[in-house]
Structure formats: structure tokens, C-alpha cells
Amino acid sequence: MKRIFMILFIVLLSATMQAQSFKAVCVGVNWDEGENCAADAVTMRNYLINKLGWDEDNVECETNGDATKIAIESAIESITDNQYNYCLYFHASHGWDNPRYILSGNLPSNNSISPYNLQSWFGSHQRYCIFIDACFSGDFILSLT
């Protein structure tokens, strides 16, 4: 009887572990020539895949003009499609404090991303981490808590 429970436990454990995956969206938007925001997003993507062993298909990278607000929202929705996913959002660009937002790849500012946008896109998903490398990114903490 113990053997049956042990086998059942192992089967259930492996099924649970297979349902969990690590997914990420890396965004980088250069404001001026010579900036490294887009390169930072690519570096983060490569680090997750090559150093941490994340599946390449689970790490999306959007840079500059491709990093539109719509593309970012869609990418976040795709990584939060399973409540068991561990999700990472990395964003390197410029930020402003009045109103609070970070730059996406399409201007004007009404196409940029606010703390409210991130909160609504992640919704009730519980397993996520957000890295924002932008001016005034600390202000996002006050809005997301």
C-alpha cells in the first residue's frame, strides 16, 4: 500500500512540476542614439536562457519600435496564461514622474505604460517579479503595492 501511495505521490509531483514554467518578457527602448536600453533587454533575455536555463520559447524580447504598448500587453498576457507560471517582466527605458509612466516603443506618452497598466495586465497572477530600469522607477513601487 505504501508503494502505491509513493508512486501516486511521484506522479502527482512530476505533473505539478511540469505544469510550472518560467516565462519572461524583456523590454528595452532607447530614447537617444548611443543608449543601451534595448541592449540591456537582449542581455537579460540571453542571461535567462544561457545562464539560468530558461526555455528560449518562454522568453520574449521586445525592443525599440517593436516594444509597443499593445505588444507588451499581449506578451504579459501570454506569460500569465497559467497560474503556475513564474513570470518575470524586465523593462529598460525612460520614465517620468508626472504622471508616472515608463516609455514604450511608440510615442506619445499616452501609449506609454503606467503602474495601473502593469497591475491590470498581471491581474490576479501571484507569481511574478517586475524589474524596471528607468528614471522614477521607484515611484512604481508606491503605485503597485
N, CA, C and O atoms as a GROMACS GRO file, in nm:
protein
  580
    1MET      N    1   0.082  -0.119   0.000
    1MET     CA    2   0.000   0.000   0.000
    1MET      C    3   0.087   0.126   0.000
    1MET      O    4   0.056   0.224  -0.068
    2LYS      N    5   0.197   0.123   0.078
    2LYS     CA    6   0.287   0.237   0.080
    2LYS      C    7   0.346   0.262  -0.058
    2LYS      O    8   0.363   0.377  -0.098
    3ARG      N    9   0.375   0.155  -0.128
    3ARG     CA   10   0.435   0.168  -0.261
    3ARG      C   11   0.338   0.238  -0.356
    3ARG      O   12   0.380   0.321  -0.437
    4ILE      N   13   0.211   0.206  -0.349
    4ILE     CA   14   0.111   0.270  -0.435
    4ILE      C   15   0.102   0.419  -0.406
    4ILE      O   16   0.097   0.500  -0.498
    5PHE      N   17   0.100   0.455  -0.277
    5PHE     CA   18   0.095   0.596  -0.242
    5PHE      C   19   0.222   0.669  -0.285
    5PHE      O   20   0.216   0.783  -0.329
    6MET      N   21   0.336   0.602  -0.272
    6MET     CA   22   0.462   0.664  -0.314
    6MET      C   23   0.462   0.688  -0.465
    6MET      O   24   0.503   0.794  -0.510
    7ILE      N   25   0.418   0.591  -0.542
    7ILE     CA   26   0.412   0.606  -0.688
    7ILE      C   27   0.314   0.717  -0.724
    7ILE      O   28   0.343   0.800  -0.810
    8LEU      N   29   0.199   0.719  -0.659
    8LEU     CA   30   0.100   0.823  -0.685
    8LEU      C   31   0.157   0.961  -0.651
    8LEU      O   32   0.138   1.057  -0.726
    9PHE      N   33   0.227   0.970  -0.539
    9PHE     CA   34   0.290   1.096  -0.499
    9PHE      C   35   0.390   1.144  -0.604
    9PHE      O   36   0.389   1.261  -0.641
   10ILE      N   37   0.475   1.055  -0.652
   10ILE     CA   38   0.575   1.090  -0.753
   10ILE      C   39   0.509   1.134  -0.883
   10ILE      O   40   0.553   1.231  -0.945
   11VAL      N   41   0.406   1.064  -0.924
   11VAL     CA   42   0.335   1.100  -1.047
   11VAL      C   43   0.271   1.238  -1.032
   11VAL      O   44   0.282   1.321  -1.123
   12LEU      N   45   0.206   1.264  -0.920
   12LEU     CA   46   0.142   1.394  -0.898
   12LEU      C   47   0.246   1.505  -0.888
   12LEU      O   48   0.225   1.615  -0.940
   13LEU      N   49   0.357   1.477  -0.821
   13LEU     CA   50   0.462   1.576  -0.807
   13LEU      C   51   0.522   1.612  -0.943
   13LEU      O   52   0.544   1.730  -0.973
   14SER      N   53   0.549   1.512  -1.025
   14SER     CA   54   0.607   1.539  -1.156
   14SER      C   55   0.508   1.613  -1.246
   14SER      O   56   0.548   1.698  -1.324
   15ALA      N   57   0.380   1.581  -1.235
   15ALA     CA   58   0.278   1.652  -1.314
   15ALA      C   59   0.271   1.798  -1.271
   15ALA      O   60   0.256   1.886  -1.355
   16THR      N   61   0.281   1.823  -1.141
   16THR     CA   62   0.279   1.960  -1.092
   16THR      C   63   0.401   2.036  -1.139
   16THR      O   64   0.390   2.151  -1.182
   17MET      N   65   0.518   1.974  -1.134
   17MET     CA   66   0.640   2.041  -1.177
   17MET      C   67   0.637   2.069  -1.327
   17MET      O   68   0.689   2.172  -1.370
   18GLN      N   69   0.578   1.982  -1.405
   18GLN     CA   70   0.571   2.005  -1.548
   18GLN      C   71   0.476   2.120  -1.580
   18GLN      O   72   0.494   2.190  -1.679
   19ALA      N   73   0.375   2.139  -1.496
   19ALA     CA   74   0.279   2.246  -1.520
   19ALA      C   75   0.340   2.383  -1.492
   19ALA      O   76   0.295   2.484  -1.545
   20GLN      N   77   0.443   2.387  -1.408
   20GLN     CA   78   0.509   2.512  -1.376
   20GLN      C   79   0.616   2.540  -1.480
   20GLN      O   80   0.687   2.450  -1.524
   21SER      N   81   0.625   2.665  -1.519
   21SER     CA   82   0.733   2.703  -1.609
   21SER      C   83   0.773   2.846  -1.580
   21SER      O   84   0.699   2.923  -1.519
   22PHE      N   85   0.891   2.880  -1.625
   22PHE     CA   86   0.945   3.013  -1.608
   22PHE      C   87   0.929   3.087  -1.740
   22PHE      O   88   0.974   3.041  -1.844
   23LYS      N   89   0.864   3.202  -1.733
   23LYS     CA   90   0.839   3.281  -1.854
   23LYS      C   91   0.877   3.426  -1.828
   23LYS      O   92   0.867   3.475  -1.716
   24ALA      N   93   0.921   3.493  -1.934
   24ALA     CA   94   0.966   3.631  -1.917
   24ALA      C   95   0.933   3.716  -2.039
   24ALA      O   96   0.922   3.668  -2.152
   25VAL      N   97   0.918   3.845  -2.011
   25VAL     CA   98   0.908   3.947  -2.115
   25VAL      C   99   1.017   4.049  -2.084
   25VAL      O  100   1.018   4.108  -1.976
   26CYS      N  101   1.107   4.069  -2.179
   26CYS     CA  102   1.215   4.166  -2.164
   26CYS      C  103   1.193   4.279  -2.264
   26CYS      O  104   1.178   4.254  -2.384
   27VAL      N  105   1.190   4.401  -2.214
   27VAL     CA  106   1.161   4.517  -2.298
   27VAL      C  107   1.275   4.618  -2.283
   27VAL      O  108   1.322   4.645  -2.173
   28GLY      N  109   1.318   4.673  -2.395
   28GLY     CA  110   1.420   4.778  -2.393
   28GLY      C  111   1.391   4.881  -2.501
   28GLY      O  112   1.374   4.846  -2.618
   29VAL      N  113   1.384   5.007  -2.461
   29VAL     CA  114   1.354   5.115  -2.555
   29VAL      C  115   1.458   5.226  -2.540
   29VAL      O  116   1.468   5.289  -2.435
   30ASN      N  117   1.534   5.248  -2.645
   30ASN     CA  118   1.632   5.357  -2.648
   30ASN      C  119   1.562   5.488  -2.680
   30ASN      O  120   1.481   5.494  -2.772
   31TRP      N  121   1.593   5.591  -2.604
   31TRP     CA  122   1.537   5.723  -2.630
   31TRP      C  123   1.628   5.801  -2.725
   31TRP      O  124   1.580   5.866  -2.818
   32ASP      N  125   1.757   5.793  -2.701
   32ASP     CA  126   1.856   5.863  -2.783
   32ASP      C  127   1.956   5.763  -2.840
   32ASP      O  128   1.973   5.653  -2.788
   33GLU      N  129   2.022   5.804  -2.947
   33GLU     CA  130   2.126   5.722  -3.007
   33GLU      C  131   2.238   5.701  -2.906
   33GLU      O  132   2.275   5.793  -2.832
   34GLY      N  133   2.292   5.582  -2.902
   34GLY     CA  134   2.401   5.552  -2.811
   34GLY      C  135   2.358   5.498  -2.676
   34GLY      O  136   2.443   5.465  -2.593
   35GLU      N  137   2.228   5.489  -2.652
   35GLU     CA  138   2.181   5.433  -2.526
   35GLU      C  139   2.182   5.280  -2.533
   35GLU      O  140   2.188   5.222  -2.641
   36ASN      N  141   2.176   5.218  -2.417
   36ASN     CA  142   2.187   5.073  -2.410
   36ASN      C  143   2.061   5.003  -2.360
   36ASN      O  144   2.068   4.885  -2.324
   37CYS      N  145   1.949   5.070  -2.356
   37CYS     CA  146   1.827   5.008  -2.301
   37CYS      C  147   1.786   4.884  -2.380
   37CYS      O  148   1.756   4.780  -2.321
   38ALA      N  149   1.786   4.894  -2.511
   38ALA     CA  150   1.749   4.777  -2.594
   38ALA      C  151   1.850   4.665  -2.574
   38ALA      O  152   1.813   4.548  -2.565
   39ALA      N  153   1.978   4.701  -2.568
   39ALA     CA  154   2.083   4.600  -2.545
   39ALA      C  155   2.067   4.536  -2.408
   39ALA      O  156   2.095   4.416  -2.393
   40ASP      N  157   2.023   4.613  -2.308
   40ASP     CA  158   2.001   4.556  -2.174
   40ASP      C  159   1.892   4.450  -2.177
   40ASP      O  160   1.903   4.346  -2.111
   41ALA      N  161   1.786   4.475  -2.252
   41ALA     CA  162   1.677   4.376  -2.263
   41ALA      C  163   1.727   4.248  -2.330
   41ALA      O  164   1.693   4.138  -2.286
   42VAL      N  165   1.806   4.262  -2.434
   42VAL     CA  166   1.862   4.145  -2.503
   42VAL      C  167   1.958   4.071  -2.410
   42VAL      O  168   1.959   3.948  -2.408
   43THR      N  169   2.038   4.145  -2.334
   43THR     CA  170   2.130   4.083  -2.239
   43THR      C  171   2.053   4.004  -2.133
   43THR      O  172   2.092   3.892  -2.098
   44MET      N  173   1.945   4.061  -2.082
   44MET     CA  174   1.863   3.990  -1.983
   44MET      C  175   1.805   3.864  -2.044
   44MET      O  176   1.806   3.758  -1.980
   45ARG      N  177   1.754   3.872  -2.164
   45ARG     CA  178   1.699   3.754  -2.233
   45ARG      C  179   1.805   3.646  -2.245
   45ARG      O  180   1.780   3.530  -2.213
   46ASN      N  181   1.924   3.683  -2.293
   46ASN     CA  182   2.032   3.586  -2.309
   46ASN      C  183   2.077   3.526  -2.176
   46ASN      O  184   2.110   3.408  -2.170
   47TYR      N  185   2.077   3.606  -2.070
   47TYR     CA  186   2.113   3.557  -1.938
   47TYR      C  187   2.014   3.451  -1.890
   47TYR      O  188   2.053   3.345  -1.841
   48LEU      N  189   1.885   3.480  -1.906
   48LEU     CA  190   1.782   3.385  -1.862
   48LEU      C  191   1.794   3.252  -1.936
   48LEU      O  192   1.778   3.146  -1.877
   49ILE      N  193   1.823   3.259  -2.065
   49ILE     CA  194   1.831   3.138  -2.148
   49ILE      C  195   1.964   3.066  -2.128
   49ILE      O  196   1.966   2.946  -2.101
   50ASN      N  197   2.074   3.139  -2.142
   50ASN     CA  198   2.206   3.075  -2.144
   50ASN      C  199   2.263   3.045  -2.006
   50ASN      O  200   2.336   2.947  -1.991
   51LYS      N  201   2.233   3.126  -1.906
   51LYS     CA  202   2.289   3.106  -1.773
   51LYS      C  203   2.193   3.035  -1.678
   51LYS      O  204   2.234   2.951  -1.598
   52LEU      N  205   2.064   3.070  -1.687
   52LEU     CA  206   1.967   3.010  -1.596
   52LEU      C  207   1.892   2.892  -1.656
   52LEU      O  208   1.820   2.821  -1.585
   53GLY      N  209   1.909   2.870  -1.787
   53GLY     CA  210   1.848   2.754  -1.850
   53GLY      C  211   1.700   2.766  -1.881
   53GLY      O  212   1.632   2.664  -1.899
   54TRP      N  213   1.649   2.888  -1.889
   54TRP     CA  214   1.508   2.904  -1.924
   54TRP      C  215   1.488   2.865  -2.069
   54TRP      O  216   1.577   2.884  -2.152
   55ASP      N  217   1.372   2.810  -2.100
   55ASP     CA  218   1.337   2.771  -2.236
   55ASP      C  219   1.329   2.895  -2.325
   55ASP      O  220   1.261   2.992  -2.291
   56GLU      N  221   1.398   2.891  -2.438
   56GLU     CA  222   1.402   3.005  -2.530
   56GLU      C  223   1.263   3.048  -2.576
   56GLU      O  224   1.239   3.167  -2.598
   57ASP      N  225   1.173   2.953  -2.591
   57ASP     CA  226   1.037   2.985  -2.635
   57ASP      C  227   0.958   3.059  -2.528
   57ASP      O  228   0.854   3.118  -2.558
   58ASN      N  229   1.007   3.057  -2.404
   58ASN     CA  230   0.935   3.121  -2.294
   58ASN      C  231   0.989   3.259  -2.258
   58ASN      O  232   0.944   3.319  -2.160
   59VAL      N  233   1.083   3.309  -2.336
   59VAL     CA  234   1.141   3.440  -2.307
   59VAL      C  235   1.123   3.529  -2.430
   59VAL      O  236   1.190   3.512  -2.532
   60GLU      N  237   1.032   3.622  -2.418
   60GLU     CA  238   1.004   3.714  -2.529
   60GLU      C  239   1.081   3.844  -2.507
   60GLU      O  240   1.093   3.892  -2.395
   61CYS      N  241   1.133   3.899  -2.614
   61CYS     CA  242   1.211   4.023  -2.607
   61CYS      C  243   1.156   4.122  -2.710
   61CYS      O  244   1.149   4.092  -2.829
   62GLU      N  245   1.118   4.239  -2.661
   62GLU     CA  246   1.067   4.345  -2.747
   62GLU      C  247   1.158   4.466  -2.730
   62GLU      O  248   1.183   4.510  -2.617
   63THR      N  249   1.208   4.521  -2.841
   63THR     CA  250   1.296   4.636  -2.832
   63THR      C  251   1.250   4.748  -2.925
   63THR      O  252   1.189   4.726  -3.029
   64ASN      N  253   1.283   4.870  -2.882
   64ASN     CA  254   1.259   4.992  -2.958
   64ASN      C  255   1.120   4.997  -3.020
   64ASN      O  256   1.022   4.985  -2.948
   65GLY      N  257   1.108   5.014  -3.150
   65GLY     CA  258   0.978   5.030  -3.216
   65GLY      C  259   0.886   4.909  -3.205
   65GLY      O  260   0.764   4.924  -3.217
   66ASP      N  261   0.943   4.791  -3.182
   66ASP     CA  262   0.860   4.671  -3.166
   66ASP      C  263   0.800   4.661  -3.026
   66ASP      O  264   0.709   4.581  -3.002
   67ALA      N  265   0.850   4.740  -2.933
   67ALA     CA  266   0.804   4.734  -2.794
   67ALA      C  267   0.686   4.828  -2.772
   67ALA      O  268   0.690   4.916  -2.686
   68THR      N  269   0.583   4.810  -2.852
   68THR     CA  270   0.464   4.895  -2.839
   68THR      C  271   0.385   4.854  -2.715
   68THR      O  272   0.402   4.744  -2.663
   69LYS      N  273   0.301   4.942  -2.671
   69LYS     CA  274   0.218   4.913  -2.554
   69LYS      C  275   0.132   4.790  -2.580
   69LYS      O  276   0.116   4.706  -2.492
   70ILE      N  277   0.077   4.778  -2.699
   70ILE     CA  278  -0.007   4.663  -2.734
   70ILE      C  279   0.074   4.534  -2.736
   70ILE      O  280   0.028   4.431  -2.687
   71ALA      N  281   0.197   4.540  -2.790
   71ALA     CA  282   0.282   4.420  -2.794
   71ALA      C  283   0.322   4.377  -2.653
   71ALA      O  284   0.325   4.258  -2.623
   72ILE      N  285   0.351   4.474  -2.567
   72ILE     CA  286   0.390   4.442  -2.429
   72ILE      C  287   0.272   4.382  -2.353
   72ILE      O  288   0.288   4.283  -2.281
   73GLU      N  289   0.155   4.441  -2.368
   73GLU     CA  290   0.036   4.387  -2.301
   73GLU      C  291   0.009   4.244  -2.347
   73GLU      O  292  -0.019   4.157  -2.265
   74SER      N  293   0.018   4.221  -2.475
   74SER     CA  294  -0.005   4.087  -2.530
   74SER      C  295   0.098   3.987  -2.477
   74SER      O  296   0.063   3.874  -2.443
   75ALA      N  297   0.223   4.028  -2.469
   75ALA     CA  298   0.329   3.940  -2.419
   75ALA      C  299   0.306   3.905  -2.272
   75ALA      O  300   0.324   3.790  -2.232
   76ILE      N  301   0.267   4.005  -2.192
   76ILE     CA  302   0.240   3.978  -2.050
   76ILE      C  303   0.122   3.884  -2.035
   76ILE      O  304   0.126   3.792  -1.953
   77GLU      N  305   0.018   3.906  -2.112
   77GLU     CA  306  -0.098   3.817  -2.105
   77GLU      C  307  -0.060   3.674  -2.142
   77GLU      O  308  -0.114   3.578  -2.086
   78SER      N  309   0.033   3.658  -2.236
   78SER     CA  310   0.073   3.523  -2.277
   78SER      C  311   0.155   3.452  -2.170
   78SER      O  312   0.149   3.330  -2.160
   79ILE      N  313   0.232   3.526  -2.090
   79ILE     CA  314   0.312   3.458  -1.986
   79ILE      C  315   0.231   3.432  -1.860
   79ILE      O  316   0.271   3.350  -1.777
   80THR      N  317   0.119   3.501  -1.844
   80THR     CA  318   0.037   3.479  -1.725
   80THR      C  319  -0.083   3.389  -1.756
   80THR      O  320  -0.180   3.386  -1.680
   81ASP      N  321  -0.075   3.316  -1.868
   81ASP     CA  322  -0.187   3.231  -1.909
   81ASP      C  323  -0.207   3.109  -1.819
   81ASP      O  324  -0.312   3.045  -1.826
   82ASN      N  325  -0.110   3.077  -1.737
   82ASN     CA  326  -0.118   2.962  -1.648
   82ASN      C  327  -0.083   3.011  -1.509
   82ASN      O  328   0.022   3.072  -1.488
   83GLN      N  329  -0.170   2.986  -1.413
   83GLN     CA  330  -0.148   3.036  -1.277
   83GLN      C  331  -0.023   2.978  -1.212
   83GLN      O  332   0.024   3.032  -1.112
   84TYR      N  333   0.032   2.870  -1.267
   84TYR     CA  334   0.151   2.809  -1.209
   84TYR      C  335   0.281   2.864  -1.269
   84TYR      O  336   0.389   2.829  -1.221
   85ASN      N  337   0.272   2.948  -1.370
   85ASN     CA  338   0.392   3.005  -1.430
   85ASN      C  339   0.460   3.101  -1.333
   85ASN      O  340   0.394   3.173  -1.259
   86TYR      N  341   0.592   3.101  -1.336
   86TYR     CA  342   0.670   3.202  -1.268
   86TYR      C  343   0.706   3.304  -1.375
   86TYR      O  344   0.770   3.270  -1.474
   87CYS      N  345   0.667   3.429  -1.355
   87CYS     CA  346   0.680   3.530  -1.460
   87CYS      C  347   0.774   3.641  -1.417
   87CYS      O  348   0.775   3.686  -1.302
   88LEU      N  349   0.854   3.684  -1.514
   88LEU     CA  350   0.946   3.794  -1.492
   88LEU      C  351   0.920   3.899  -1.600
   88LEU      O  352   0.908   3.867  -1.718
   89TYR      N  353   0.912   4.024  -1.558
   89TYR     CA  354   0.899   4.134  -1.651
   89TYR      C  355   1.018   4.227  -1.629
   89TYR      O  356   1.037   4.278  -1.518
   90PHE      N  357   1.097   4.249  -1.733
   90PHE     CA  358   1.212   4.338  -1.728
   90PHE      C  359   1.189   4.450  -1.827
   90PHE      O  360   1.156   4.426  -1.943
   91HIS      N  361   1.206   4.574  -1.781
   91HIS     CA  362   1.181   4.689  -1.867
   91HIS      C  363   1.291   4.792  -1.847
   91HIS      O  364   1.308   4.845  -1.737
   92ALA      N  365   1.365   4.820  -1.953
   92ALA     CA  366   1.469   4.924  -1.950
   92ALA      C  367   1.431   5.032  -2.051
   92ALA      O  368   1.423   5.006  -2.171
   93SER      N  369   1.408   5.152  -2.002
   93SER     CA  370   1.376   5.266  -2.089
   93SER      C  371   1.382   5.393  -2.006
   93SER      O  372   1.457   5.400  -1.908
   94HIS      N  373   1.304   5.491  -2.043
   94HIS     CA  374   1.297   5.616  -1.968
   94HIS      C  375   1.166   5.622  -1.892
   94HIS      O  376   1.065   5.565  -1.933
   95GLY      N  377   1.170   5.694  -1.781
   95GLY     CA  378   1.049   5.710  -1.700
   95GLY      C  379   1.025   5.855  -1.665
   95GLY      O  380   1.116   5.937  -1.666
   96TRP      N  381   0.902   5.884  -1.633
   96TRP     CA  382   0.860   6.017  -1.592
   96TRP      C  383   0.782   6.005  -1.463
   96TRP      O  384   0.728   5.899  -1.431
   97ASP      N  385   0.774   6.116  -1.389
   97ASP     CA  386   0.706   6.110  -1.260
   97ASP      C  387   0.573   6.184  -1.256
   97ASP      O  388   0.500   6.170  -1.158
   98ASN      N  389   0.539   6.262  -1.356
   98ASN     CA  390   0.414   6.333  -1.350
   98ASN      C  391   0.349   6.340  -1.488
   98ASN      O  392   0.381   6.432  -1.563
   99PRO      N  393   0.264   6.251  -1.524
   99PRO     CA  394   0.223   6.135  -1.445
   99PRO      C  395   0.328   6.024  -1.452
   99PRO      O  396   0.418   6.027  -1.536
  100ARG      N  397   0.316   5.926  -1.363
  100ARG     CA  398   0.411   5.815  -1.361
  100ARG      C  399   0.390   5.725  -1.481
  100ARG      O  400   0.281   5.672  -1.502
  101TYR      N  401   0.495   5.708  -1.559
  101TYR     CA  402   0.489   5.608  -1.665
  101TYR      C  403   0.628   5.580  -1.716
  101TYR      O  404   0.722   5.656  -1.693
  102ILE      N  405   0.641   5.466  -1.785
  102ILE     CA  406   0.765   5.429  -1.850
  102ILE      C  407   0.740   5.421  -2.000
  102ILE      O  408   0.629   5.393  -2.045
  103LEU      N  409   0.844   5.446  -2.073
  103LEU     CA  410   0.835   5.458  -2.218
  103LEU      C  411   0.820   5.322  -2.285
  103LEU      O  412   0.892   5.227  -2.255
  104SER      N  413   0.725   5.315  -2.376
  104SER     CA  414   0.717   5.200  -2.465
  104SER      C  415   0.773   5.244  -2.600
  104SER      O  416   0.819   5.358  -2.614
  105GLY      N  417   0.770   5.157  -2.697
  105GLY     CA  418   0.833   5.187  -2.824
  105GLY      C  419   0.752   5.275  -2.916
  105GLY      O  420   0.790   5.298  -3.031
  106ASN      N  421   0.640   5.326  -2.867
  106ASN     CA  422   0.560   5.414  -2.951
  106ASN      C  423   0.518   5.536  -2.872
  106ASN      O  424   0.449   5.526  -2.770
  107LEU      N  425   0.559   5.650  -2.918
  107LEU     CA  426   0.520   5.776  -2.855
  107LEU      C  427   0.391   5.824  -2.920
  107LEU      O  428   0.366   5.781  -3.033
  108PRO      N  429   0.312   5.904  -2.863
  108PRO     CA  430   0.330   5.990  -2.748
  108PRO      C  431   0.310   5.917  -2.616
  108PRO      O  432   0.290   5.796  -2.612
  109SER      N  433   0.315   5.995  -2.508
  109SER     CA  434   0.314   5.936  -2.375
  109SER      C  435   0.185   5.859  -2.344
  109SER      O  436   0.186   5.771  -2.259
  110ASN      N  437   0.074   5.890  -2.412
  110ASN     CA  438  -0.049   5.814  -2.383
  110ASN      C  439  -0.037   5.669  -2.429
  110ASN      O  440  -0.124   5.588  -2.396
  111ASN      N  441   0.068   5.635  -2.502
  111ASN     CA  442   0.094   5.497  -2.539
  111ASN      C  443   0.199   5.434  -2.448
  111ASN      O  444   0.239   5.319  -2.470
  112SER      N  445   0.243   5.506  -2.347
  112SER     CA  446   0.342   5.452  -2.254
  112SER      C  447   0.272   5.376  -2.143
  112SER      O  448   0.149   5.370  -2.138
  113ILE      N  449   0.350   5.319  -2.054
  113ILE     CA  450   0.298   5.224  -1.957
  113ILE      C  451   0.296   5.283  -1.817
  113ILE      O  452   0.396   5.336  -1.770
  114SER      N  453   0.183   5.274  -1.754
  114SER     CA  454   0.166   5.325  -1.618
  114SER      C  455   0.168   5.208  -1.519
  114SER      O  456   0.155   5.093  -1.559
  115PRO      N  457   0.184   5.238  -1.390
  115PRO     CA  458   0.172   5.131  -1.290
  115PRO      C  459   0.036   5.062  -1.298
  115PRO      O  460   0.027   4.940  -1.279
  116TYR      N  461  -0.068   5.138  -1.325
  116TYR     CA  462  -0.202   5.080  -1.339
  116TYR      C  463  -0.205   4.976  -1.451
  116TYR      O  464  -0.265   4.870  -1.437
  117ASN      N  465  -0.139   5.008  -1.565
  117ASN     CA  466  -0.134   4.913  -1.677
  117ASN      C  467  -0.073   4.781  -1.631
  117ASN      O  468  -0.130   4.674  -1.653
  118LEU      N  469   0.044   4.789  -1.568
  118LEU     CA  470   0.111   4.665  -1.524
  118LEU      C  471   0.024   4.587  -1.426
  118LEU      O  472   0.011   4.465  -1.436
  119GLN      N  473  -0.035   4.658  -1.332
  119GLN     CA  474  -0.119   4.590  -1.233
  119GLN      C  475  -0.238   4.521  -1.300
  119GLN      O  476  -0.273   4.409  -1.263
  120SER      N  477  -0.300   4.586  -1.396
  120SER     CA  478  -0.415   4.524  -1.461
  120SER      C  479  -0.372   4.411  -1.554
  120SER      O  480  -0.444   4.312  -1.567
  121TRP      N  481  -0.256   4.423  -1.619
  121TRP     CA  482  -0.210   4.317  -1.709
  121TRP      C  483  -0.171   4.190  -1.634
  121TRP      O  484  -0.197   4.080  -1.680
  122PHE      N  485  -0.109   4.206  -1.517
  122PHE     CA  486  -0.075   4.088  -1.437
  122PHE      C  487  -0.196   4.036  -1.362
  122PHE      O  488  -0.199   3.920  -1.321
  123GLY      N  489  -0.296   4.120  -1.342
  123GLY     CA  490  -0.421   4.077  -1.282
  123GLY      C  491  -0.402   4.009  -1.148
  123GLY      O  492  -0.329   4.058  -1.062
  124SER      N  493  -0.466   3.897  -1.131
  124SER     CA  494  -0.458   3.823  -1.005
  124SER      C  495  -0.344   3.721  -1.004
  124SER      O  496  -0.331   3.644  -0.909
  125HIS      N  497  -0.263   3.721  -1.108
  125HIS     CA  498  -0.149   3.628  -1.113
  125HIS      C  499  -0.059   3.654  -0.993
  125HIS      O  500  -0.025   3.769  -0.965
  126GLN      N  501  -0.020   3.549  -0.922
  126GLN     CA  502   0.054   3.565  -0.797
  126GLN      C  503   0.205   3.549  -0.807
  126GLN      O  504   0.277   3.591  -0.717
  127ARG      N  505   0.254   3.489  -0.914
  127ARG     CA  506   0.395   3.454  -0.921
  127ARG      C  507   0.466   3.536  -1.028
  127ARG      O  508   0.491   3.489  -1.138
  128TYR      N  509   0.499   3.659  -0.993
  128TYR     CA  510   0.569   3.742  -1.089
  128TYR      C  511   0.665   3.837  -1.019
  128TYR      O  512   0.650   3.868  -0.901
  129CYS      N  513   0.763   3.880  -1.094
  129CYS     CA  514   0.863   3.975  -1.047
  129CYS      C  515   0.882   4.079  -1.157
  129CYS      O  516   0.893   4.045  -1.274
  130ILE      N  517   0.885   4.205  -1.117
  130ILE     CA  518   0.899   4.314  -1.213
  130ILE      C  519   1.030   4.388  -1.185
  130ILE      O  520   1.055   4.433  -1.072
  131PHE      N  521   1.113   4.402  -1.289
  131PHE     CA  522   1.235   4.482  -1.284
  131PHE      C  523   1.215   4.601  -1.378
  131PHE      O  524   1.188   4.583  -1.496
  132ILE      N  525   1.228   4.722  -1.324
  132ILE     CA  526   1.218   4.841  -1.408
  132ILE      C  527   1.346   4.920  -1.393
  132ILE      O  528   1.380   4.965  -1.283
  133ASP      N  529   1.417   4.936  -1.502
  133ASP     CA  530   1.540   5.014  -1.506
  133ASP      C  531   1.510   5.142  -1.582
  133ASP      O  532   1.532   5.152  -1.703
  134ALA      N  533   1.458   5.241  -1.509
  134ALA     CA  534   1.418   5.368  -1.569
  134ALA      C  535   1.415   5.475  -1.461
  134ALA      O  536   1.400   5.444  -1.342
  135CYS      N  537   1.429   5.599  -1.501
  135CYS     CA  538   1.414   5.708  -1.405
  135CYS      C  539   1.276   5.700  -1.341
  135CYS      O  540   1.178   5.666  -1.407
  136PHE      N  541   1.270   5.732  -1.215
  136PHE     CA  542   1.146   5.734  -1.138
  136PHE      C  543   1.082   5.596  -1.122
  136PHE      O  544   0.964   5.586  -1.088
  137SER      N  545   1.157   5.490  -1.146
  137SER     CA  546   1.100   5.356  -1.133
  137SER      C  547   1.062   5.325  -0.989
  137SER      O  548   0.973   5.244  -0.964
  138GLY      N  549   1.127   5.390  -0.893
  138GLY     CA  550   1.089   5.371  -0.754
  138GLY      C  551   0.948   5.415  -0.725
  138GLY      O  552   0.883   5.363  -0.634
  139ASP      N  553   0.899   5.512  -0.801
  139ASP     CA  554   0.761   5.558  -0.784
  139ASP      C  555   0.660   5.449  -0.817
  139ASP      O  556   0.548   5.450  -0.767
  140PHE      N  557   0.701   5.354  -0.902
  140PHE     CA  558   0.611   5.246  -0.937
  140PHE      C  559   0.579   5.159  -0.817
  140PHE      O  560   0.469   5.105  -0.807
  141ILE      N  561   0.675   5.146  -0.725
  141ILE     CA  562   0.655   5.063  -0.607
  141ILE      C  563   0.537   5.115  -0.527
  141ILE      O  564   0.453   5.037  -0.481
  142LEU      N  565   0.530   5.245  -0.509
  142LEU     CA  566   0.420   5.304  -0.432
  142LEU      C  567   0.286   5.277  -0.498
  142LEU      O  568   0.185   5.260  -0.430
  143SER      N  569   0.285   5.275  -0.629
  143SER     CA  570   0.159   5.255  -0.702
  143SER      C  571   0.119   5.110  -0.714
  143SER      O  572   0.000   5.080  -0.726
  144LEU      N  573   0.216   5.017  -0.709
  144LEU     CA  574   0.186   4.874  -0.729
  144LEU      C  575   0.153   4.804  -0.598
  144LEU      O  576   0.103   4.691  -0.601
  145THR      N  577   0.179   4.865  -0.483
  145THR     CA  578   0.154   4.796  -0.356
  145THR      C  579   0.019   4.828  -0.302
  145THR      O  580  -0.018   4.778  -0.196
   0.00000   0.00000   0.00000
